């Protein structure tokens, strides 16, 4: 990145390191390997990250160790910019802003999205909702053998499938706090297994009248089932999927910004969206603090 671009878009690098340290460690740096506070400074790395030596476990680490910023060729300020802007800007625009290679930026975006999908535990309990939405997503960037772009199922009617480039997304919402999980499916015939994976046994599940939810109350993890037939009504007491519909409105608006997404990366995008919806005030801090080594 040229010096002029850095002055236009990015504050001094040390400010980013200070924010990262404060988010990860607070006022006292602790070892990322053993959590001891018997830590001393040991110079800096080639990327200007402070390096540390832990007296307890006798290992080195630095500001970027085990973060989403480690092991990448971008400067820290560039990675901060990418993470901040990927919530609202297409990757191509971010790459132009930074004067960086599009594929390199896209690869980093995908890595951050993968982390986002794993940050928070998610389970279903008490009254919850399940609903489905179909997203237009194909083989973006790929061509047929004859060199022509692949035809995509943009205008096909009816319920979609992953193979027809209209993958179904199963949306699960915990009504008590509105937390959401989006699951991209090959099809929806195994939706009961996906729901069972997250249910704790106390779930009263609200759905529409789609046949995939028939006898869902017999599934392990689900205690009861309330269904609404949308051709008749949308709400019967507590039985509705309005919270899911609300999340779908965010999903459609957000995906529209990217002007097409590969179905093979759709789960990553929706994992990042779920993090933003579930943690609107601290999603960025969670990304800063997440231990990528597990």
C-alpha positions in Angstrom: 0.0 0.0 0.0 1.4 3.4 -0.9 2.1 6.1 1.7 -0.6 8.4 0.4 -3.3 5.8 0.8 -2.3 5.1 4.3 -2.6 8.8 5.2 -6.0 9.0 3.6 -7.6 5.9 5.1 -5.7 4.7 8.1 -4.5 6.2 11.4 -1.0 5.4 12.8 -0.3 1.7 13.2 0.5 2.0 16.9 -3.1 3.0 17.6 -4.3 -0.3 16.2 -1.8 -2.3 18.3 -3.0 -0.4 21.4 -6.6 -1.2 20.7 -5.8 -4.8 20.1 -3.8 -5.1 23.3 -6.5 -3.5 25.4 -9.2 -5.7 23.9 -7.2 -8.9 24.5 -5.4 -8.3 27.7 -6.8 -5.2 29.4 -4.2 -3.3 31.4 -1.9 -6.3 32.0 -0.5 -8.5 29.2 -0.8 -12.2 30.0 0.7 -15.2 28.2 -1.5 -16.5 25.4 -0.1 -20.0 26.1 -0.4 -20.4 29.9 -2.2 -17.1 31.0 0.6 -16.2 33.4 1.3 -12.5 33.9 5.0 -13.1 34.4 5.7 -11.5 31.0 8.5 -9.2 29.8 8.9 -7.3 26.5 11.4 -8.7 24.0 11.6 -6.3 21.1 9.2 -6.2 18.1 8.5 -8.3 15.1 8.9 -7.3 11.4 5.3 -6.0 11.5 6.0 -3.8 14.5 4.1 -6.1 16.9 5.4 -6.1 20.5 7.1 -9.4 21.3 7.0 -11.0 24.7 8.7 -13.6 26.8 6.8 -15.6 29.3 8.9 -16.5 32.4 6.5 -19.2 33.5 6.2 -21.4 30.4 9.4 -20.0 28.7 7.7 -19.2 25.4 7.6 -16.3 23.0 4.5 -14.6 21.7 3.5 -11.3 20.3 0.5 -9.0 19.9 -0.8 -11.0 16.9 -0.2 -14.5 18.2 -3.4 -16.6 18.0 -5.5 -13.7 16.6 -7.2 -13.3 13.2 -4.4 -10.9 12.3 -1.5 -13.4 12.7 0.1 -15.2 9.8 -1.1 -12.7 7.1 0.8 -10.5 4.8 -1.3 -7.4 5.3 -0.3 -4.7 7.8 -2.4 -4.6 10.9 -4.1 -1.3 10.0 -5.1 -2.8 6.6 -6.6 -5.9 8.4 -8.5 -3.6 10.8 -9.9 -1.7 7.8 -10.9 -4.9 6.0 -12.8 -6.2 9.1 -14.5 -2.9 9.7 -15.6 -2.4 6.1 -16.6 -6.0 5.2 -19.8 -5.5 7.2 -21.1 -3.0 4.5 -18.8 -2.8 1.5 -18.1 -5.4 -1.3 -14.7 -6.9 -1.3 -13.8 -5.4 -4.6 -14.3 -1.9 -3.2 -12.2 -2.7 -0.1 -9.4 -3.9 -2.4 -9.5 -0.7 -4.4 -9.5 1.4 -1.2 -6.3 -0.3 -0.1 -4.8 -0.7 -3.5 -4.4 -4.4 -2.8 -5.0 -7.6 -4.8 -8.7 -8.5 -4.9 -8.1 -12.3 -4.4 -5.8 -11.6 -1.4 -8.4 -9.4 0.3 -11.2 -11.9 -0.5 -9.2 -14.8 1.0 -8.7 -12.8 4.2 -12.4 -11.8 4.3 -13.3 -15.5 4.1 -11.0 -16.4 7.0 -12.6 -13.7 9.2 -16.0 -15.0 8.2 -15.1 -18.5 9.2 -14.0 -17.3 12.6 -17.2 -15.4 13.0 -19.2 -18.5 12.5 -17.4 -20.2 15.4 -17.2 -17.4 18.0 -20.4 -17.9 19.9 -22.0 -21.1 21.1 -25.6 -21.4 20.0 -28.4 -23.5 21.4 -32.2 -23.6 21.5 -34.3 -23.6 24.6 -37.8 -22.5 25.7 -39.8 -21.0 22.8 -37.9 -20.9 19.5 -38.6 -20.4 15.9 -37.5 -22.2 12.7 -38.2 -21.0 9.2 -36.6 -21.3 5.8 -35.5 -18.8 3.1 -34.0 -19.4 -0.3 -31.0 -17.4 -1.4 -29.8 -16.9 -5.0 -26.2 -18.0 -5.0 -24.3 -20.0 -7.7 -20.8 -20.7 -8.9 -19.7 -17.1 -8.8 -16.4 -16.7 -10.7 -16.5 -20.0 -12.5 -17.2 -20.8 -16.1 -18.6 -23.8 -18.0 -16.2 -26.0 -20.0 -17.0 -24.0 -23.2 -15.8 -20.8 -21.6 -19.2 -19.2 -21.1 -20.5 -18.1 -17.7 -22.6 -20.7 -15.9 -26.3 -20.1 -16.2 -27.8 -19.5 -12.7 -31.2 -20.3 -11.4 -32.2 -16.6 -10.9 -35.7 -16.9 -12.2 -36.7 -20.5 -11.4 -40.0 -20.7 -9.5 -40.7 -22.8 -6.5 -38.5 -24.0 -3.7 -34.8 -24.0 -4.4 -32.0 -26.5 -3.8 -28.3 -26.1 -3.5 -27.8 -27.8 -6.9 -30.2 -25.4 -8.6 -28.2 -22.4 -7.3 -30.9 -21.4 -4.9 -29.7 -22.9 -1.7 -32.2 -23.1 1.2 -31.2 -21.5 4.5 -32.7 -22.8 7.7 -33.1 -20.0 10.2 -33.2 -20.8 13.9 -34.1 -18.1 16.4 -34.2 -18.2 20.2 -37.2 -16.0 21.0 -36.1 -15.0 24.5 -33.2 -12.9 23.3 -33.5 -13.0 19.5 -30.2 -14.8 18.9 -30.1 -16.4 15.4 -28.3 -19.1 13.6 -28.3 -19.5 9.8 -27.7 -22.9 8.3 -27.1 -23.3 4.6 -28.5 -26.7 3.5 -28.2 -29.0 0.5 -31.9 -29.4 0.9 -34.3 -29.2 3.8 -35.2 -32.9 4.2 -32.8 -33.3 7.1 -33.9 -30.1 8.9 -35.1 -32.1 11.9 -31.5 -33.3 12.4 -30.2 -29.8 12.3 -32.8 -28.6 14.8 -32.1 -31.6 17.1 -28.4 -30.7 17.2 -29.1 -27.3 18.8 -32.2 -28.2 21.0 -31.7 -28.8 24.7 -34.9 -30.9 25.2 -37.1 -28.0 26.5 -37.7 -26.4 23.1 -41.2 -25.4 22.0 -40.7 -24.8 18.3 -42.8 -22.5 16.2 -42.8 -23.0 12.4 -44.9 -22.6 9.4 -46.9 -25.4 7.9 -44.2 -26.8 5.7 -44.2 -30.6 5.8 -40.5 -30.9 6.8 -41.6 -29.8 10.3 -44.2 -32.6 10.7 -43.7 -34.6 13.9 -40.7 -32.3 14.8 -41.8 -32.6 18.4 -40.7 -36.3 18.3 -37.2 -35.2 17.5 -34.6 -35.4 20.2 -34.1 -31.9 21.7 -37.6 -30.6 20.9 -40.4 -30.9 23.5 -43.3 -29.3 21.5 -44.4 -27.9 18.2 -46.7 -25.0 17.2 -47.4 -24.6 13.5 -49.1 -21.8 11.6 -50.5 -22.3 8.1 -49.6 -19.0 6.4 -52.4 -19.4 3.8 -54.8 -19.0 6.7 -53.1 -16.7 9.2 -49.6 -15.6 10.3 -50.1 -15.5 14.1 -52.0 -17.7 16.6 -51.1 -16.6 20.1 -47.4 -17.5 20.5 -47.4 -19.5 17.3 -45.7 -17.4 14.7 -42.3 -17.1 12.8 -42.2 -13.3 12.8 -38.8 -13.1 14.4 -37.4 -15.3 11.7 -39.0 -13.1 9.0 -37.4 -10.1 10.6 -34.0 -11.8 10.4 -34.6 -12.7 6.8 -35.2 -9.0 6.0 -31.7 -8.3 7.3 -30.3 -11.2 5.4 -31.7 -10.1 2.0 -30.7 -6.5 2.4 -27.2 -7.4 3.5 -26.5 -10.0 0.8 -27.8 -7.6 -1.9 -24.7 -5.4 -1.3 -22.4 -8.0 -2.6 -24.0 -8.4 -6.0 -23.7 -12.2 -6.0 -22.1 -14.7 -3.7 -20.8 -18.2 -4.4 -23.0 -20.8 -2.8 -19.8 -22.5 -1.5 -19.0 -19.4 0.6 -22.6 -18.5 1.6 -22.3 -20.1 5.1 -19.3 -17.9 5.8 -21.2 -14.7 4.9 -24.2 -15.7 7.0 -22.0 -16.7 9.9 -20.6 -13.2 9.9 -24.1 -11.7 9.6 -25.3 -13.7 12.6 -22.4 -12.4 14.7 -23.3 -8.9 13.8 -27.0 -9.4 14.6 -26.3 -11.3 17.9 -23.6 -9.0 19.1 -24.4 -5.6 17.6 -22.3 -3.6 20.1 -19.3 -5.9 20.6 -18.9 -8.0 17.5 -15.7 -6.3 16.6 -14.2 -6.8 20.1 -15.1 -10.5 19.9 -13.2 -10.9 16.7 -10.2 -9.1 18.2 -10.2 -11.4 21.2 -11.0 -14.7 19.6 -8.3 -17.4 19.9 -8.0 -18.9 16.5 -6.0 -21.9 17.8 -9.2 -23.1 19.5 
